[in-house]
Structure formats: C-alpha cells, structure tokens
Amino acid sequence: MWMMPEIYDDLDNKEFLDQVKKETSSKAAWAVQEDAFGLPLAIRCDKQSIKYGFRPPEYKTNWMSIFQLLELDEKINKLYKFSKAKDHIIIKGTFIGGDYPHSDVKKQLAISVQKEIFYSPRNLFYAVDLIVDNKFVNVDKAITLFEKSELFCAWVILSGTLKNCLKHSNKFLTLISRWSGLPTIDNNYCKGVLIKPIKSTFLKNGKRIVIKNHHV
C-alpha cells in the first residue's frame, strides 16, 4: 500500500552492498541525506483529495491535529500542481519535533514526537521522497519541488561517488534544527544518514537502492 514505509538495507548488509556495486555504475552520482527519528508519514494527493497515512495507523488520531493537517494541505496542493502529475503524487517522510530544550527557544503548543533527538519546538513534516504517478522522482528534482512548495525537506549534505558517500560519518550534530535556524544543543546527535543514487535506481530484483547508515 502507498502508506507503507520502505524498509532500507543497512550498510552492514554486505550481500546487499555487493549487489549494489555490481549493478550500478562507478560513475553514478550519489547523495547523503540525514535520516530522522519520528513517525513515518506518507501523504497521497490527487485532484480530489489529500490522504495522510501514519504507520502504525492509530497514531493519526493521537499525534496529528486537524490544524496541522490544514497547514500542510496548501503546500501539498502546490506540490501536486508543480509536479505536473497526471494522476497522483505521494510524499514520504517523517513527522518530527515538538520539543527543543534550549534557553533561547520558546516552547510551543506541539506534541513531542520523539525523545532521542531534538529537532524543533514545533511539529514538522520532514519530506524525503517524492513519487509522481508511481515513479520516484530523482533526489535533486524532488528537493527543488519541495522547496518550491515550501515543504521542509531532507537536503543533500554530500553528493559524489558511492565510495565517497559511504565514508560520510553517521554521527554528527543534527542538521535539521540548524536548517530551521535554531541554536545548537550539545550532544544532539543525528539518527544517521540515508545514501542513495541521485537518479532513482532499482536492483534487478525490483528493490529501490537506499542504504541506511545509523549509529543508533
């Protein structure tokens, strides 16, 4: 189903990594993006409606108010228009935030989604992937469309060859709060990173190539 989150293979999965290296060009461009703790959220939009799919589904009533949904609606509709979809789009990402314990940051009326890492005093939808008419959009184009629609998204923190991207650290102070213009919190380390080809690529078995490199 469209709302199901993808299961990414870990960097430690040697068999998967060997298959990736075998089936992709050494000259292909790759991207590193920060992964986030939170609630997986998929949003489907067509000409008639917008549907929000939390996993597990019962979290919808517990975590996302109608006001937050309304704040996203306008941006999602913009994205649908800018994408030039013939039928529908699906945005996959993570619902995050709700707490930011820093003396210079005021508390806001929000729900604390995760306790491991602090991203923002307000709740955010952190967009990672865009699917238009059942096709994954390339990383760079997806980011351009997210930004054009004013959707907060996972920026590329490193691009290059697979070899270079695999060397990127999986432990650093989260960049998500910095992208929101917030002051740094000591020891507020990220969950890890996602590594994937800038051009959406699939293995011969049909699995999309995304490598997760987490330290927690």
C-alpha positions in Angstrom: 0.0 0.0 0.0 1.1 3.6 -0.6 1.3 4.4 3.1 3.7 1.6 3.9 7.2 2.8 4.8 10.1 1.3 2.9 12.5 -1.0 4.6 16.0 0.1 3.9 19.0 -2.2 3.9 21.7 -1.4 6.4 25.3 -0.6 5.4 26.4 -3.7 7.3 24.4 -5.9 4.8 27.4 -7.0 2.8 25.4 -9.1 0.3 23.1 -6.1 -0.5 26.1 -3.7 -0.8 27.9 -6.1 -3.1 24.8 -6.4 -5.3 24.5 -2.6 -5.4 28.1 -2.2 -6.5 27.7 -4.9 -9.1 24.5 -3.4 -10.7 25.4 0.3 -10.6 27.9 2.4 -12.5 31.0 3.5 -10.6 30.5 7.0 -12.2 26.9 7.3 -10.9 26.2 10.3 -8.6 25.0 9.6 -5.1 23.5 11.7 -2.3 23.7 11.6 1.5 20.7 12.8 3.5 20.1 13.0 7.2 17.6 10.4 8.4 15.2 11.4 11.2 13.6 9.8 14.3 9.8 10.2 14.4 6.6 8.8 12.9 6.7 7.6 9.3 4.2 9.5 7.3 3.1 9.2 3.7 0.8 11.7 2.0 -1.1 11.0 -1.1 -2.6 13.7 -3.2 -4.7 13.7 -6.4 -7.2 16.1 -8.0 -9.9 15.2 -5.5 -8.3 14.7 -2.1 -5.3 14.5 0.2 -4.9 11.5 2.4 -2.5 11.1 5.3 -1.2 7.7 6.2 0.7 7.2 9.5 2.4 3.9 10.4 1.0 2.5 12.6 -2.3 4.0 11.5 -3.7 4.5 15.0 -1.1 7.3 15.6 -3.1 9.6 13.3 -5.7 10.5 16.0 -3.1 10.7 18.7 -0.4 12.8 17.0 -1.8 15.0 14.3 -4.4 17.6 14.8 -6.7 18.9 12.1 -4.9 22.3 12.3 -1.6 20.7 11.4 -3.2 18.9 8.6 -4.7 22.1 7.3 -1.3 23.8 7.4 0.1 21.1 5.1 -2.8 21.0 2.7 -1.9 24.1 0.9 1.7 23.1 0.4 0.7 19.6 -0.8 -1.7 21.1 -3.3 1.1 23.4 -4.6 3.4 20.4 -4.9 0.8 18.5 -6.8 0.4 21.4 -9.3 4.2 21.9 -9.7 4.8 18.2 -10.2 2.5 18.1 -13.3 1.2 14.7 -12.2 -1.3 13.1 -14.5 -2.9 11.2 -11.6 -1.4 11.5 -8.1 1.7 12.1 -6.0 2.9 10.5 -2.8 5.3 12.2 -0.4 7.1 10.0 2.1 8.8 11.4 5.1 8.7 11.6 8.9 6.5 13.6 11.4 9.0 15.1 13.9 9.6 17.8 16.5 7.5 19.2 19.3 10.3 19.9 21.9 13.5 21.9 21.8 15.1 22.3 25.3 17.2 25.4 24.8 17.2 28.5 26.9 16.9 30.8 23.9 14.0 28.9 22.3 10.4 29.4 23.4 8.1 26.4 24.0 5.3 26.0 21.5 1.9 24.2 21.6 3.0 21.0 20.0 3.2 17.2 20.6 6.6 15.8 21.5 7.0 13.1 18.8 10.5 11.7 19.7 12.7 11.9 22.7 16.0 10.7 21.3 16.8 13.8 19.2 15.6 17.4 19.4 14.6 18.9 16.0 12.2 21.8 16.6 9.8 23.2 19.2 7.0 22.8 16.7 5.9 19.8 14.8 7.3 19.4 11.3 6.8 17.1 8.3 10.3 16.2 7.1 9.8 15.2 3.4 12.3 12.7 2.0 10.9 11.1 -1.1 8.5 12.1 -3.9 6.6 9.7 -6.1 4.7 11.1 -9.2 2.4 8.8 -11.0 4.0 5.7 -9.3 7.6 6.8 -10.3 10.2 8.0 -7.8 11.5 11.5 -8.6 15.2 12.0 -8.7 16.7 13.4 -5.5 17.7 16.8 -6.9 14.4 17.4 -8.6 12.4 16.3 -5.6 14.2 18.8 -3.4 13.5 21.6 -6.0 9.8 20.8 -6.0 9.7 20.5 -2.1 11.3 23.9 -1.8 9.1 25.5 -4.4 6.1 24.2 -2.5 7.6 25.4 0.9 7.8 21.9 2.3 10.5 21.3 4.8 12.7 18.5 3.4 15.9 16.4 3.6 18.6 18.4 1.9 21.6 16.7 0.4 24.6 17.0 2.8 27.0 15.3 0.5 27.0 14.3 -3.2 29.6 12.3 -5.1 30.5 8.7 -5.8 29.2 5.8 -3.8 32.7 5.3 -2.4 32.8 8.9 -1.0 29.3 8.8 0.3 29.9 5.6 2.2 32.7 7.3 4.0 30.4 10.0 5.4 30.0 9.9 9.2 26.8 8.6 10.6 27.2 10.6 13.8 27.1 14.4 13.8 25.0 17.1 15.4 21.7 17.0 13.7 21.4 19.5 10.8 17.6 19.5 10.9 17.4 22.0 13.7 20.1 24.2 12.0 18.1 24.2 8.8 15.2 25.7 10.9 17.5 28.4 12.2 17.7 27.1 15.8 20.7 27.3 18.1 22.7 24.1 18.7 22.1 21.8 21.6 25.1 19.9 22.9 25.3 16.2 22.1 22.1 16.4 20.0 23.4 13.8 17.5 21.5 12.7 14.4 20.0 9.3 13.9 22.2 8.6 10.9 22.1 9.0 7.2 20.5 7.7 4.0 22.6 7.1 1.0 21.0 6.7 -2.4 21.7 7.4 -6.1 20.6 10.9 -7.1 18.8 9.3 -10.1 16.3 6.8 -8.6 17.7 3.4 -9.2 16.5 -0.2 -8.7 18.2 -3.5 -8.5 17.2 -6.3 -10.9 15.0 -7.8 -8.2 12.9 -4.6 -8.1 14.2 -3.2 -4.8 15.0 0.5 -4.8 18.5 1.3 -3.8 18.7 3.1 -0.5 21.4 2.4 2.1 20.9 3.3 5.7 23.8 4.1 7.9 22.7 4.6 11.5 24.7 4.8 14.7 21.6 4.3 16.9 
